[in-house]
Amino acid sequence: MIPAALHEQLQLVPGMTLVVQKGGQGNVLLQVQTEPAVLVEKDGLLIARVTALSDLSNITRTVRDQRIFDLLQRVGL
């Protein structure tokens, strides 16, 4: 939910897309997406063609390693 004052300040209307980014010092950045994401169907799935806002080359490895670490912590290894 977006507070009414912020909703009015950003002039948000139904159907708009907001980009939410993690900012510094625990802040959250909101930005109105000016161009809609292009959806294409591939093998029965909808895929959004978008431009990444950061380097995604190691994201899968990083998330996997963090999940393994968390699991090992829970089982006491």
N, CA, C and O atoms as a printed pandas DataFrame, in Angstrom:
     atom_number atom_name residue_name chain_id  residue_number  x_coord  y_coord  z_coord
0              1         N          MET        A               1    0.831   -1.169    0.000
1              2        CA          MET        A               1    0.000    0.000    0.000
2              3         C          MET        A               1    0.884    1.244    0.000
3              4         O          MET        A               1    1.889    1.308    0.709
4              5         N          ILE        A               2    0.505    2.200   -0.783
5              6        CA          ILE        A               2    1.237    3.462   -0.865
6              7         C          ILE        A               2    0.407    4.519   -0.147
7              8         O          ILE        A               2   -0.778    4.681   -0.437
8              9         N          PRO        A               3    1.022    5.237    0.786
9             10        CA          PRO        A               3    0.266    6.276    1.509
10            11         C          PRO        A               3   -0.375    7.272    0.536
11            12         O          PRO        A               3    0.182    7.565   -0.522
12            13         N          ALA        A               4   -1.546    7.785    0.906
13            14        CA          ALA        A               4   -2.308    8.683    0.043
14            15         C          ALA        A               4   -1.508    9.923   -0.351
15            16         O          ALA        A               4   -1.569   10.357   -1.502
16            17         N          ALA        A               5   -0.759   10.497    0.592
17            18        CA          ALA        A               5    0.027   11.701    0.281
18            19         C          ALA        A               5    1.064   11.418   -0.798
19            20         O          ALA        A               5    1.265   12.228   -1.703
20            21         N          LEU        A               6    1.724   10.260   -0.698
21            22        CA          LEU        A               6    2.719    9.895   -1.708
22            23         C          LEU        A               6    2.042    9.566   -3.030
23            24         O          LEU        A               6    2.556    9.893   -4.099
24            25         N          HIS        A               7    0.894    8.922   -2.950
25            26        CA          HIS        A               7    0.105    8.588   -4.141
26            27         C          HIS        A               7   -0.229    9.858   -4.922
27            28         O          HIS        A               7   -0.118    9.891   -6.147
28            29         N          GLU        A               8   -0.638   10.894   -4.203
29            30        CA          GLU        A               8   -0.981   12.162   -4.846
30            31         C          GLU        A               8    0.267   12.873   -5.371
31            32         O          GLU        A               8    0.254   13.428   -6.470
32            33         N          GLN        A               9    1.346   12.854   -4.581
33            34        CA          GLN        A               9    2.580   13.528   -4.987
34            35         C          GLN        A               9    3.148   12.930   -6.275
35            36         O          GLN        A               9    3.642   13.662   -7.134
36            37         N          LEU        A              10    3.080   11.604   -6.413
37            38        CA          LEU        A              10    3.596   10.937   -7.615
38            39         C          LEU        A              10    2.584   10.927   -8.753
39            40         O          LEU        A              10    2.893   10.497   -9.864
40            41         N          GLN        A              11    1.365   11.406   -8.470
41            42        CA          GLN        A              11    0.288   11.429   -9.460
42            43         C          GLN        A              11    0.051   10.042  -10.058
43            44         O          GLN        A              11   -0.025    9.874  -11.276
44            45         N          LEU        A              12   -0.063    9.064   -9.179
45            46        CA          LEU        A              12   -0.263    7.688   -9.612
46            47         C          LEU        A              12   -1.702    7.464  -10.043
47            48         O          LEU        A              12   -2.636    7.999   -9.446
48            49         N          VAL        A              13   -1.863    6.673  -11.077
49            50        CA          VAL        A              13   -3.191    6.300  -11.552
50            51         C          VAL        A              13   -3.219    4.790  -11.745
51            52         O          VAL        A              13   -2.170    4.179  -11.949
52            53         N          PRO        A              14   -4.394    4.178  -11.686
53            54        CA          PRO        A              14   -4.488    2.731  -11.884
54            55         C          PRO        A              14   -3.859    2.313  -13.211
55            56         O          PRO        A              14   -4.035    2.975  -14.233
56            57         N          GLY        A              15   -3.139    1.224  -13.176
57            58        CA          GLY        A              15   -2.501    0.702  -14.377
58            59         C          GLY        A              15   -1.042    1.100  -14.531
59            60         O          GLY        A              15   -0.325    0.513  -15.341
60            61         N          MET        A              16   -0.589    2.094  -13.760
61            62        CA          MET        A              16    0.820    2.491  -13.826
62            63         C          MET        A              16    1.690    1.391  -13.227
63            64         O          MET        A              16    1.260    0.655  -12.339
64            65         N          THR        A              17    2.912    1.293  -13.723
65            66        CA          THR        A              17    3.877    0.336  -13.191
66            67         C          THR        A              17    4.949    1.087  -12.434
67            68         O          THR        A              17    5.528    2.047  -12.944
68            69         N          LEU        A              18    5.211    0.647  -11.213
69            70        CA          LEU        A              18    6.263    1.254  -10.406
70            71         C          LEU        A              18    7.459    0.321  -10.346
71            72         O          LEU        A              18    7.303   -0.891  -10.195
72            73         N          VAL        A              19    8.644    0.881  -10.465
73            74        CA          VAL        A              19    9.884    0.141  -10.282
74            75         C          VAL        A              19   10.322    0.405   -8.848
75            76         O          VAL        A              19   10.469    1.558   -8.442
76            77         N          VAL        A              20   10.528   -0.651   -8.089
77            78        CA          VAL        A              20   10.942   -0.538   -6.693
78            79         C          VAL        A              20   12.392   -0.979   -6.610
79            80         O          VAL        A              20   12.745   -2.078   -7.038
80            81         N          GLN        A              21   13.236   -0.101   -6.050
81            82        CA          GLN        A              21   14.655   -0.405   -5.915
82            83         C          GLN        A              21   15.071   -0.219   -4.472
83            84         O          GLN        A              21   14.546    0.637   -3.760
84            85         N          LYS        A              22   16.026   -1.036   -4.051
85            86        CA          LYS        A              22   16.603   -0.885   -2.728
86            87         C          LYS        A              22   17.599    0.257   -2.782
87            88         O          LYS        A              22   18.527    0.238   -3.590
88            89         N          GLY        A              23   17.414    1.241   -1.936
89            90        CA          GLY        A              23   18.314    2.381   -1.895
90            91         C          GLY        A              23   19.341    2.227   -0.789
91            92         O          GLY        A              23   19.373    1.210   -0.096
92            93         N          GLY        A              24   20.165    3.223   -0.630
93            94        CA          GLY        A              24   21.155    3.213    0.431
94            95         C          GLY        A              24   20.518    3.470    1.778
95            96         O          GLY        A              24   19.443    4.066    1.852
96            97         N          GLN        A              25   21.155    3.036    2.832
97            98        CA          GLN        A              25   20.726    3.263    4.207
98            99         C          GLN        A              25   19.314    2.743    4.476
99           100         O          GLN        A              25   18.573    3.335    5.261
100          101         N          GLY        A              26   18.942    1.643    3.829
101          102        CA          GLY        A              26   17.643    1.038    4.066
102          103         C          GLY        A              26   16.482    1.730    3.385
103          104         O          GLY        A              26   15.329    1.387    3.643
104          105         N          ASN        A              27   16.753    2.691    2.525
105          106        CA          ASN        A              27   15.687    3.400    1.805
106          107         C          ASN        A              27   15.143    2.549    0.666
107          108         O          ASN        A              27   15.796    1.618    0.198
108          109         N          VAL        A              28   13.946    2.884    0.236
109          110        CA          VAL        A              28   13.333    2.266   -0.930
110          111         C          VAL        A              28   13.084    3.362   -1.949
111          112         O          VAL        A              28   12.537    4.413   -1.614
112          113         N          LEU        A              29   13.484    3.123   -3.193
113          114        CA          LEU        A              29   13.283    4.093   -4.264
114          115         C          LEU        A              29   12.127    3.642   -5.146
115          116         O          LEU        A              29   12.083    2.488   -5.572
116          117         N          LEU        A              30   11.196    4.540   -5.421
117          118        CA          LEU        A              30   10.080    4.262   -6.322
118          119         C          LEU        A              30   10.241    5.109   -7.567
119          120         O          LEU        A              30   10.538    6.301   -7.485
120          121         N          GLN        A              31   10.045    4.492   -8.717
121          122        CA          GLN        A              31   10.139    5.219   -9.972
122          123         C          GLN        A              31    9.026    4.728  -10.888
123          124         O          GLN        A              31    8.815    3.523  -11.024
124          125         N          VAL        A              32    8.323    5.651  -11.511
125          126        CA          VAL        A              32    7.273    5.279  -12.458
126          127         C          VAL        A              32    7.945    4.783  -13.728
127          128         O          VAL        A              32    8.796    5.464  -14.301
128          129         N          GLN        A              33    7.554    3.590  -14.161
129          130        CA          GLN        A              33    8.098    3.024  -15.394
130          131         C          GLN        A              33    7.413    3.694  -16.566
131          132         O          GLN        A              33    6.194    3.613  -16.719
132          133         N          THR        A              34    8.209    4.359  -17.395
133          134        CA          THR        A              34    7.634    5.120  -18.494
134          135         C          THR        A              34    7.284    4.246  -19.689
135          136         O          THR        A              34    6.352    4.555  -20.431
136          137         N          GLU        A              35    8.013    3.171  -19.880
137          138        CA          GLU        A              35    7.726    2.262  -20.994
138          139         C          GLU        A              35    7.259    0.932  -20.430
139          140         O          GLU        A              35    7.888    0.389  -19.522
140          141         N          PRO        A              36    6.168    0.405  -20.954
141          142        CA          PRO        A              36    5.699   -0.884  -20.436
142          143         C          PRO        A              36    6.667   -2.006  -20.803
143          144         O          PRO        A              36    7.323   -1.969  -21.844
144          145         N          ALA        A              37    6.738   -2.997  -19.929
145          146        CA          ALA        A              37    7.562   -4.168  -20.220
146          147         C          ALA        A              37    6.949   -4.915  -21.396
147          148         O          ALA        A              37    5.727   -5.002  -21.515
148          149         N          VAL        A              38    7.783   -5.444  -22.247
149          150        CA          VAL        A              38    7.314   -6.214  -23.395
150          151         C          VAL        A              38    7.241   -7.674  -22.972
151          152         O          VAL        A              38    8.247   -8.267  -22.583
152          153         N          LEU        A              39    6.055   -8.246  -23.050
153          154        CA          LEU        A              39    5.874   -9.650  -22.707
154          155         C          LEU        A              39    5.849  -10.481  -23.970
155          156         O          LEU        A              39    5.169  -10.145  -24.940
156          157         N          VAL        A              40    6.597  -11.566  -23.947
157          158        CA          VAL        A              40    6.594  -12.507  -25.064
158          159         C          VAL        A              40    6.332  -13.895  -24.494
159          160         O          VAL        A              40    6.696  -14.186  -23.355
160          161         N          GLU        A              41    5.707  -14.739  -25.283
161          162        CA          GLU        A              41    5.449  -16.099  -24.842
162          163         C          GLU        A              41    6.553  -17.006  -25.352
163          164         O          GLU        A              41    6.894  -16.988  -26.535
164          165         N          LYS        A              42    7.107  -17.797  -24.449
165          166        CA          LYS        A              42    8.165  -18.734  -24.824
166          167         C          LYS        A              42    7.887  -20.049  -24.110
167          168         O          LYS        A              42    7.912  -20.118  -22.881
168          169         N          ASP        A              43    7.628  -21.071  -24.876
169          170        CA          ASP        A              43    7.344  -22.407  -24.334
170          171         C          ASP        A              43    6.215  -22.379  -23.309
171          172         O          ASP        A              43    6.289  -23.063  -22.288
172          173         N          GLY        A              44    5.177  -21.598  -23.573
173          174        CA          GLY        A              44    4.023  -21.538  -22.692
174          175         C          GLY        A              44    4.183  -20.621  -21.493
175          176         O          GLY        A              44    3.282  -20.549  -20.658
176          177         N          LEU        A              45    5.306  -19.916  -21.382
177          178        CA          LEU        A              45    5.536  -18.986  -20.276
178          179         C          LEU        A              45    5.600  -17.570  -20.799
179          180         O          LEU        A              45    6.083  -17.336  -21.907
180          181         N          LEU        A              46    5.114  -16.612  -20.007
181          182        CA          LEU        A              46    5.263  -15.208  -20.367
182          183         C          LEU        A              46    6.592  -14.705  -19.825
183          184         O          LEU        A              46    6.879  -14.835  -18.635
184          185         N          ILE        A              47    7.385  -14.139  -20.694
185          186        CA          ILE        A              47    8.703  -13.622  -20.339
186          187         C          ILE        A              47    8.687  -12.113  -20.559
187          188         O          ILE        A              47    8.258  -11.640  -21.612
188          189         N          ALA        A              48    9.156  -11.355  -19.565
189          190        CA          ALA        A              48    9.252   -9.902  -19.704
190          191         C          ALA        A              48   10.626   -9.551  -20.242
191          192         O          ALA        A              48   11.641   -9.963  -19.681
192          193         N          ARG        A              49   10.660   -8.798  -21.318
193          194        CA          ARG        A              49   11.930   -8.304  -21.858
194          195         C          ARG        A              49   12.170   -6.934  -21.265
195          196         O          ARG        A              49   11.503   -5.961  -21.616
196          197         N          VAL        A              50   13.132   -6.871  -20.361
197          198        CA          VAL        A              50   13.416   -5.637  -19.632
198          199         C          VAL        A              50   14.919   -5.398  -19.606
199          200         O          VAL        A              50   15.706   -6.284  -19.941
200          201         N          THR        A              51   15.304   -4.208  -19.208
201          202        CA          THR        A              51   16.710   -3.884  -19.029
202          203         C          THR        A              51   17.038   -4.006  -17.544
203          204         O          THR        A              51   16.392   -3.381  -16.703
204          205         N          ALA        A              52   18.031   -4.805  -17.235
205          206        CA          ALA        A              52   18.435   -4.997  -15.838
206          207         C          ALA        A              52   19.033   -3.711  -15.293
207          208         O          ALA        A              52   19.745   -2.993  -15.995
208          209         N          LEU        A              53   18.732   -3.431  -14.030
209          210        CA          LEU        A              53   19.243   -2.228  -13.396
210          211         C          LEU        A              53   20.579   -2.475  -12.701
211          212         O          LEU        A              53   21.214   -1.535  -12.222
212          213         N          SER        A              54   21.008   -3.741  -12.646
213          214        CA          SER        A              54   22.299   -4.070  -12.061
214          215         C          SER        A              54   22.834   -5.325  -12.741
215          216         O          SER        A              54   22.152   -5.937  -13.562
216          217         N          ASP        A              55   24.050   -5.696  -12.396
217          218        CA          ASP        A              55   24.702   -6.862  -12.994
218          219         C          ASP        A              55   24.044   -8.136  -12.475
219          220         O          ASP        A              55   24.045   -8.379  -11.269
220          221         N          LEU        A              56   23.489   -8.942  -13.356
221          222        CA          LEU        A              56   22.805  -10.167  -12.974
222          223         C          LEU        A              56   23.602  -11.421  -13.298
223          224         O          LEU        A              56   23.077  -12.529  -13.183
224          225         N          SER        A              57   24.854  -11.272  -13.698
225          226        CA          SER        A              57   25.625  -12.412  -14.176
226          227         C          SER        A              57   25.833  -13.486  -13.115
227          228         O          SER        A              57   25.919  -14.665  -13.460
228          229         N          ASN        A              58   25.914  -13.126  -11.852
229          230        CA          ASN        A              58   26.151  -14.123  -10.806
230          231         C          ASN        A              58   24.986  -14.248   -9.831
231          232         O          ASN        A              58   25.150  -14.823   -8.755
232          233         N          ILE        A              59   23.820  -13.725  -10.179
233          234        CA          ILE        A              59   22.710  -13.710   -9.236
234          235         C          ILE        A              59   22.259  -15.114   -8.848
235          236         O          ILE        A              59   21.963  -15.356   -7.678
236          237         N          THR        A              60   22.199  -16.034   -9.787
237          238        CA          THR        A              60   21.769  -17.397   -9.468
238          239         C          THR        A              60   22.745  -18.050   -8.507
239          240         O          THR        A              60   22.334  -18.664   -7.523
240          241         N          ARG        A              61   24.029  -17.922   -8.783
241          242        CA          ARG        A              61   25.052  -18.509   -7.912
242          243         C          ARG        A              61   24.992  -17.885   -6.519
243          244         O          ARG        A              61   25.079  -18.599   -5.520
244          245         N          THR        A              62   24.847  -16.594   -6.444
245          246        CA          THR        A              62   24.813  -15.899   -5.150
246          247         C          THR        A              62   23.621  -16.351   -4.317
247          248         O          THR        A              62   23.769  -16.640   -3.130
248          249         N          VAL        A              63   22.443  -16.414   -4.929
249          250        CA          VAL        A              63   21.238  -16.830   -4.204
250          251         C          VAL        A              63   21.356  -18.288   -3.780
251          252         O          VAL        A              63   21.004  -18.637   -2.654
252          253         N          ARG        A              64   21.846  -19.135   -4.668
253          254        CA          ARG        A              64   22.011  -20.554   -4.337
254          255         C          ARG        A              64   22.976  -20.726   -3.175
255          256         O          ARG        A              64   22.690  -21.472   -2.238
256          257         N          ASP        A              65   24.113  -20.048   -3.223
257          258        CA          ASP        A              65   25.101  -20.154   -2.156
258          259         C          ASP        A              65   24.532  -19.669   -0.829
259          260         O          ASP        A              65   24.806  -20.267    0.211
260          261         N          GLN        A              66   23.745  -18.596   -0.847
261          262        CA          GLN        A              66   23.140  -18.089    0.383
262          263         C          GLN        A              66   22.136  -19.085    0.947
263          264         O          GLN        A              66   22.078  -19.284    2.160
264          265         N          ARG        A              67   21.350  -19.708    0.084
265          266        CA          ARG        A              67   20.373  -20.696    0.556
266          267         C          ARG        A              67   21.069  -21.915    1.153
267          268         O          ARG        A              67   20.626  -22.439    2.175
268          269         N          ILE        A              68   22.145  -22.369    0.531
269          270        CA          ILE        A              68   22.909  -23.493    1.071
270          271         C          ILE        A              68   23.491  -23.129    2.423
271          272         O          ILE        A              68   23.430  -23.923    3.361
272          273         N          PHE        A              69   24.060  -21.929    2.531
273          274        CA          PHE        A              69   24.627  -21.471    3.798
274          275         C          PHE        A              69   23.553  -21.431    4.884
275          276         O          PHE        A              69   23.787  -21.894    6.000
276          277         N          ASP        A              70   22.384  -20.886    4.569
277          278        CA          ASP        A              70   21.288  -20.806    5.532
278          279         C          ASP        A              70   20.842  -22.203    5.978
279          280         O          ASP        A              70   20.597  -22.436    7.161
280          281         N          LEU        A              71   20.740  -23.119    5.027
281          282        CA          LEU        A              71   20.337  -24.495    5.354
282          283         C          LEU        A              71   21.352  -25.149    6.278
283          284         O          LEU        A              71   20.976  -25.791    7.259
284          285         N          LEU        A              72   22.632  -24.992    5.974
285          286        CA          LEU        A              72   23.685  -25.564    6.811
286          287         C          LEU        A              72   23.664  -24.962    8.209
287          288         O          LEU        A              72   23.930  -25.660    9.188
288          289         N          GLN        A              73   23.352  -23.687    8.312
289          290        CA          GLN        A              73   23.243  -23.033    9.620
290          291         C          GLN        A              73   22.095  -23.636   10.429
291          292         O          GLN        A              73   22.222  -23.856   11.633
292          293         N          ARG        A              74   20.974  -23.900    9.754
293          294        CA          ARG        A              74   19.805  -24.449   10.454
294          295         C          ARG        A              74   20.039  -25.861   10.965
295          296         O          ARG        A              74   19.548  -26.226   12.033
296          297         N          VAL        A              75   20.786  -26.658   10.209
297          298        CA          VAL        A              75   21.020  -28.038   10.639
298          299         C          VAL        A              75   22.254  -28.144   11.525
299          300         O          VAL        A              75   22.575  -29.235   11.997
300          301         N          GLY        A              76   22.941  -27.052   11.758
301          302        CA          GLY        A              76   24.061  -27.034   12.683
302          303         C          GLY        A              76   25.386  -27.497   12.119
303          304         O          GLY        A              76   26.258  -27.933   12.871
304          305         N          LEU        A              77   25.551  -27.414   10.837
305          306        CA          LEU        A              77   26.853  -27.786   10.222
306          307         C          LEU        A              77   27.687  -26.582    9.937
307          308         O          LEU        A              77   28.800  -26.709    9.426
